[in-house]
Amino acid sequence: MADIAPIKPTVNTVLEAGYKALIGNKFQISADGWWENKKNFTGPLIVESPTVFLDRATTIQYLTALFSNIMPPAQAAATAAQVGAGMAGFSAATGAQPTGIPLATVVPTNTSLTERPDIFLTYRNFGEVNLYGADLAVDYVYNSHLSVSGSYSWVNKDFFPRAEVENAPTDIALNATRNKGSVTVAWRDDPRGWGAEVRFRGVKGFPVNSGVYVSAPDPDHPGELLPTDSYGVFDVQGTWRPPFGSRNMLFSVNVQNLFNKRFATFVGVPNLGTVAITKLSYTF
C-alpha cells in the first residue's frame, strides 16, 4: 500500500526596488531589481507511481531453461538473451534506468483519485529556491514623428539541478529565458493618418522541464538539459487611417519574424516562421 501527501501551498517572498525618471520631456528610463524566495516550491508534473519490471538477469535465466526444451542450448541462450532484454528491466541495485515492458504499477490507496491502477501523474513540493533579476526600459522621443525604445530583462538562473534543491526527485527548470531584450524604432505622421515601426527582439534559449515536455540531456554538460533555440528576429508594423469619413477607421498590418527565421519557442512545439496579421477596426 502506498500513501500520497497533500500538496502544500507555495509561500513566496518578494522584494523589489525600482527607479523611473523623465529627463527633458524626451528621455524616459525605468529600472528595477527583484529577489524572490519560494518555499514549498511546486515542481513540474512527474510520474509518482512506481513501475514494476521483471528483473532482466533472472528473466533471461528462466527463458533459457524454458527454450532449452525446444531448441539447442546455444540457440536457447541467444534467444532468451534477446527476448529477455526486450521485456525485462535492470535490477534496482544497478542504478540503471529500466527499459523493458512494465509488469505492474504501484498507486496510492488513500485518495479517490487513484482507485484505478493507472499511472499517477502529479506535482510534488520541494524545499526552497531563490531567484533574482533586473529589468530595464528606455524611451527617447526625438520629435513629433520619430521615437526609439528598448527593453532588457535578466534572471540569474533558469535551471536548478536536483542536488541543489532539498527533497527534489527531479531537476527543476524555470521554463523561461534568462535573457531577453528588444529595440524599437517608430515613426508617426498623425496629420496624414499613418504610422510604422521596426522592432528587433532577441531571446536566449532555456532548458524545459514541464510535465511530458522535457529537454534532451546535454551531452557536453552531464546533469544539464539542452536549451531551446535562441533567436533574434525583426518585426514590422504599419497603421493607416483612411482620409475619408471621420477617420474612425484604422487598418493595421503586423509582420512578425520578417526574414522567416525558423525556431521553436518551447519543447514539443513546431518551428515558427513568418506570421502576418492584418486588422480593420472602426471606433463608434
Long-range contacts (C-beta under 8 A, 24 or more apart in sequence): 1-109, 2-49, 2-50, 2-106, 2-107, 2-108, 2-109, 3-108, 3-109, 3-110, 4-48, 4-108, 4-110, 4-111, 4-114, 4-120, 4-122, 7-42, 7-122, 7-123, 7-124, 7-125, 8-40, 8-125, 9-40, 10-38, 10-39, 10-40, 10-41, 10-42, 10-125, 11-38, 11-39, 11-40, 12-36, 12-37, 12-38, 13-37, 13-39, 25-141, 26-140, 26-141, 26-142, 27-138, 27-139, 27-140, 27-141, 28-138, 28-139, 28-140, 29-136, 29-137, 29-138, 29-139, 30-135, 30-136, 30-137, 30-138, 31-134, 31-135, 31-136, 31-137, 32-134, 32-135, 33-132, 33-133, 33-134, 33-135, 34-132, 34-133, 34-134, 35-130, 35-131, 35-132, 36-130, 36-131, 36-132, 37-128, 37-129, 37-130, 38-128, 38-129, 38-130, 38-131, 39-127, 39-128, 40-125, 40-126, 40-128, 41-125, 41-126, 41-127, 41-128, 41-129, 41-165, 41-172, 42-123, 42-124, 42-125, 42-126, 43-123, 43-124, 43-125, 43-126, 43-168, 43-170, 43-172, 44-123, 44-170, 44-172, 44-173, 44-209, 44-210, 44-211, 45-121, 45-122, 45-123, 45-210, 45-211, 45-212, 46-121, 46-122, 46-123, 46-124, 46-169, 46-170, 47-119, 47-120, 47-121, 48-120, 48-121, 48-122, 48-124, 49-105, 49-106, 49-107, 49-108, 49-114, 49-118, 49-119, 49-120, 50-105, 50-106, 51-98, 51-102, 51-104, 51-105, 51-106, 51-119, 52-102, 52-103, 52-104, 52-105, 52-106, 53-88, 53-89, 53-90, 53-98, 53-100, 53-101, 53-102, 53-103, 54-87, 54-88, 54-89, 54-100, 54-103, 55-88, 55-89, 55-90, 55-91, 56-84, 56-85, 56-88, 56-89, 56-90, 56-91, 56-100, 57-91, 59-84, 59-87, 59-88, 60-84, 60-85, 60-88, 121-211, 124-169, 125-167, 126-165, 126-166, 126-167, 126-168, 126-172, 127-165, 127-166, 127-167, 127-168, 128-165, 128-166, 129-160, 129-165, 129-172, 131-155, 131-156, 131-157, 131-174, 132-156, 144-188, 144-190, 145-187, 145-188, 145-189, 146-185, 146-186, 146-187, 147-185, 147-186, 147-188, 148-183, 148-184, 148-185, 148-186, 149-183, 149-184, 149-186, 150-181, 150-182, 150-183, 150-184, 151-181, 151-182, 152-179, 152-180, 152-181, 153-179, 153-180, 153-181, 154-178, 154-179, 155-179, 158-206, 158-207, 159-206, 159-207, 159-224, 159-225, 161-223, 161-224, 170-209, 171-209, 171-223, 171-225, 172-209, 173-206, 173-207, 173-208, 173-209, 173-210, 173-215, 173-225, 174-206, 175-206, 175-208, 175-209, 175-210, 175-266, 176-206, 177-203, 177-204, 177-205, 177-206, 178-204, 178-206, 179-203, 179-204, 180-204, 193-240, 193-241, 193-242, 193-243, 193-247, 194-238, 194-239, 194-240, 194-241, 195-238, 195-239, 196-236, 196-237, 196-238, 196-239, 197-236, 197-237, 197-238, 198-234, 198-235, 198-236, 199-234, 199-235, 199-236, 199-237, 200-232, 200-233, 200-234, 200-235, 201-232, 201-233, 201-235, 202-230, 202-231, 202-232, 202-233, 203-230, 203-231, 203-232, 203-265, 204-230, 205-229, 205-230, 208-266, 208-267, 210-267, 212-268, 213-266, 213-267, 213-268, 214-267, 215-267, 228-264, 228-265, 228-266, 228-267, 229-263, 229-264, 229-265, 230-263, 231-261, 231-263, 232-261, 233-257, 233-258, 233-259, 233-261, 233-263, 234-258, 234-259, 248-282, 248-283, 248-284, 249-280, 249-281, 249-282, 249-283, 250-279, 250-280, 250-281, 250-282, 250-283, 251-278, 251-279, 251-280, 252-278, 252-279, 252-280, 252-281, 253-277, 253-278, 254-278, 254-279
